[in-house]
Amino acid sequence: MRWKEQLLTLTPYQPGKSIDAVKKQFKLEKIVKLASNENPFGCSPAVVEALQTNLSGLAIYPDGYATHLREKLSEFLNVDEEELILGNGSDNLIQIISRSLLHPNASTIMATPSFSQYKHNAVIEGAVVKELPLINGEHDLEAMLAAIDEQTNVIWVCSPNNPTGTYIPENKLIPFLDKVPPHILVVLDEAYFEYVVAEDYYDSIRLTRKYENLIVLRTFSKIYGMAALRVGYGVANRAIIKVLEPVREPFNVNSLGQLGAIAAINDQEFVEVCKEKNRQGLSQFYDFCEQNQLDYYPSQTNFILIDLKVDGDVAFQFLQEKGYIVRSGKALGFPTAVRITVGSSEQNEGVLQALSEFLDKN
């Protein structure tokens, strides 16, 4: 078979070990997973109720246009229905954009380290990948602009960024967007948008009205606590959506995901509670880092990247044996760090106690 040559060296996405696998390996009764930036408080009770009352239609294909969810999002975001595209998580939308615009004669620009799927999909499509290193954990927007060439089709901007938790303030994003040629698509990935508290953060939906080459991606997997149902969406002008829609596979958002997302949007009180608890949790981590003189990036997300000045895999293994699954920074471009999802107050106390034991031994 004549495979795409780039697939022969490309590795699949490596998810962390499951809770059951870690329990079995270390013979532990209780495991706390703080590795995938999931909401420790779950989803809104309204989501659970919506799912439980709609389990009789599982033999029926979902609404391929996601009509009711599209209507709800349109109302919630104050955008036209034709300015929306739905995905099986925002990962699916990254894939759709890559398939639509990237090819062996195209180049794409992104920060590094950032979300791995930008590069992964670009490599699959055979595009030239231009990665610009972060500066102090933040996008080097000037370097990204300088990297634009005649083949550039897509620029990826992750704000807040994964894995650093940093964001781009409005006074830096606007000049950047002003300088990007209008024929190049800028993808603004806002998976953690609902966690942001920075006062100088921008209104990205409004920006899609000004910049016709901008698409904003968001997800129901993070603060809405619906990661298992895989629902994401993009917002852009009609011309962009019209071209992307034929690339979207039929029925890519399942029926339960559509129902759950509608219920989730209707319960913004749950979102605000989670947002506040997350800020309280981050304060626990900040205090710990200050007390132990550890470097970290102030975060606008529900995770924190902490530099332990030792091999991240070693710290990861120690915490795992203590019953806490985190993410080693080694696979994220920060070899001496760990990325920890902010959990409940009790979960945070537990992982920080384990981390304190690790520091005492190292």
N, C-alpha and C positions, 0 to 999 in steps of 0.2 A: 504493500500500500504506500502511496505517496503522501505521507503526512506533511503538514506544514512543518518546515524545519524547526521553527522556534518552539514547537510543542514538545520536541524531543528532550529539551533541557529545562522546560518549565515545570515547576512543581505545583501541585494543587494546594489550595488554601488549607492550612493546618489548624484546625480548631483545637482548643485546649482539651485536656482530659475531662470526661464527664464526672459528675459527682459520684456516681456508682462505681466507676473505674478507680477513682482515688480511694474510696471507702474500702474496696476490695484489696487494693495494693498495700495499703498501710494499716489495714484492720482497724479502721476508725468507725465510730458510731455516728459522728456528726461531722459534716463538711459544710463549710461556708464558701460559696463561689463568688469571688470578687475579681473576675478576670475578663468578663465580656461586656462590661458597662451596661448590664441589665438593671432595671429598676428594682431595688430590694423590697419595695412596698407593693410590687405586683402591678395589677391594672385596676382601673376603677371597678367597683362592684356593679356598676351599670353595664359594663362590658360583659361580665360573667353572666348577668341576668339576660342580656340580649342573646348570648350564645345558647344558653340553656333552653330558651323558649323558641329556638329556631333550628333544632336538630333533625327535623323531619324531612328536610329537602336535600340531604346529602347525595342523593342519586341524580340530582339535577345540576347541569352545568351552571356556573355563576353567570351573572349578568356581565357580558364581556365589555360593556361600556362603563360598568360600575355607576349606573345612572344616579342612584340615590346618594351614594357617597360623593359623587362629583357635584351634585346639587348642594350637599351640605358643606363641602369644602369651598365651593364658589361663594356661598353666603358667608361662611366663617372668615374667609380671607379677603372678601370683597374683590373677587376677580371673576372674569367670565369663565364659563365652563370650558370654552374652547382654549383657554389659557392653561389648562391642567392636563397632565399626563399621569396615569397611575401605574405603579409598579409592584412587583413581588419583592417588596423592600426596596430601599434606594439603591442597593447593589444591582438590581435588575435594570434600573434606569441608567446607571453607569455603563452597564453592558450595552444597552440600547444606543446610547450616545456614541460609544466606541465603535459599535458595528456600523453606525450611520456615517461617521466622519473620518475614521482612521483606517489607513491602508498603507502598503509599503512605500507609497510616494508622499505620505503625510508625516508631519512631526507633531508631537504633543509636549506640553510643558507642565511641570508639576514641581511642588516643593518636596524635599526629602529630609528627614522622614515624614511621611504623611500616610494617608490611608492606602493600603497596599493594592486595592483593586483598581486604582487608576492605572498603575503601571502594568498590572497583570493583564487587563483587557487590552491595553495598547500593544503589548507584546504578542498576544494572540492574533491581533489584526496585522501584525508585521510593521507597525509604525515606528518611526524614530522617536525614542524617548529621551527628553531632556529634563534632567533632574537638577534642581538648584537647592543647595544646602540651606537649611534654616539658619537664621542668625539669632542666637539667644532664644531658640525655640520658636521663632516667628518667621513667617514667610518673608523672603527677600524679594519684594515686589519689583524693585528696580532691576535686579538680575534676571527676573523672569521676563520683564519687558525686553531687556537686551537680548534675550535668547530667541525672540521671535524671528522667524525667517519666512521665506516665500512659501514653504511647505507647511507652516503651522496652521492647524485646523482647530485644535482644542487646547484651552488652558484650564487646569484644575486648581481650584482654590478651596481649601478646607478651613472653614472658620465657624466655630472653634475647631482647632486642628487636633486630629488624633495622630500621634499619642501624647502631644504636649499639653493640650487643654488651653492653649493660647488662642487669641482672636485678633482679627484685624479691625482697628477702629475706623470709623467713618472717614476721618480726615486723611487716611492713607488709602482706603479702598476707592474713594471717588476719583482721585487723580490717576490711580492705576486704570480704572475702567475707562477714563477719558482718553488714555493713551493706547489702549488695545484697538487695533484696526477692526472696523465693524464687521468684517467677513470672518473673524475668528470667534468661535463660541467660547464664552467664559462660563464654566460650570462652578457655581458657588454651592458647595456642599455644607448644609446646615443640619446635620443629623442631631446635633446637641443644642439646637436653637432655643428650645424651651427652657434650658437651664441657665441661659445667659442673664447676668445681672448688670453688666457693664453699662454705664450711662452713655458712653460714646459709641455703642454698637449702632449699626445702621438699620434702616427699614428696607430689607432686601426685596420684599414684594413691590414696594414703591419703585425701587431701582429697575425692576423689569419693565416698567413703563417708560423709563428714560433710555435704557440701553437695550436695543433690540437684539443684541448678541449675547444676552445674559439669560441663563436658566438657573433657578434655585431648586435644590433638592432637599427634601425633608423626609422624616420617617415617623412611623408609629411604634418603632421598636424600642425607643429609649425611654423618655419620661412617661409616655403613655403605657408602657409595660406590656406591649403586645408583640414582643420579638418572635414568639412562636407562630404568629399568624401572618407575618411577612407582608406588611403594607407600607409602601412609600409613595411619594408623589413629587412631581416637578411642576414649577410655575415658570412660564415664559410667554412671550408674545405668540399670537396665533400662528404666525408663519413658521416659527420653530416647531411648535407642537404638531402642526399639519404634516411636516416632513418626518418627524419622529414616529408618529402614530402607526404607519404601516410596518415599522420594524418591531413594534410591540407584539409579542405573541398573543394569540387569542386566549381569553380567560386567565390572564396572568395574575389577577387578584381574586383569591378564592372567596366564596360566599360568606363564610364566617368572618373572614378578615374585613370584608366590606361592612358587615353588620356591626362588628366590634369597633371599627374606626368611627362610625357614626355615633355610637354610644359614647365613645371616648371624647369626641369633640364636644358633646353635650355636657360633659362633666369637667368644666375648667377649674372648679374648686379643687378637685383631686390633683390636677396639674400644679396648682399654686401651693398646695400642701407639700407635695413632693419636692417642689423647687425650694421651699423654705427648709425642709428637713435636710436637703442636700447641702445647702449652705452651712447649716449647723454641723453637718458631718465633715465638710471640708475644713472647718475651723478646728476640729479635733486633729486632723492630719497636719494642718499648719502649725498648731501648738507643739505637736510632737517633733516636727522637723526643726522648729526653732530651738526647742530644748536640747535636741541632740545634734545641733549644728549641721543639719543635712540640707543640701541644695534641692530645690523643687521649683516647678513652674506654677505660679498662681493660676488656678483653673477656672474656666467658664463652663465646665462640663460636670459630669458625675464621676470623674476619675481624677487621679493625681499621679504624676510621674515623679518619683523620688530617686535621687542619685545617692546610692549607698557606698560608692567608691570601691565596690568589690564586684566580682563576677555576678551578674544578674541571675544567671542560671543557678548559682549556689544559693542565693537568697530565695529564689523561687522554690527550690527543692526543700529547703529548711521549712518554709512556711507551709508547703504542701504536706509535709510530714506532721505538722502541727494542726492540720485540718483546714488550712486556708489556701484556696486556689487563687493565685494572682497571675499576672503576666510578666514574664521576664522581659526586661528591656533589650535583651540581646537580639531577639527576633524583630525588634521595633526600631533598631538603629541607635539604641542607647545601651551599650553593653554592660554598664555598671549600675543600671537602674532597674526598678520594678515599677510597673503601672498597676495601680490598685483602684478598683471600683469603689466608690463611696457607698457604704452599706447603711444599715440601721445604726443607731448609736451603740447598741450592744455589739454588733458585728465589728464596728470600727474599733471599739475598745479591745476586742479580742485579737484582731489582727495586729494592732499596735503593740499589745503586750507580747505577742509572738515575735514581732519585729524588734522589740526591745531586747528580748532574749538573744536574738540573732546578733545584734550589735554588740552585746556583752561578750559574745564568743568570737567576735571578729574585730 
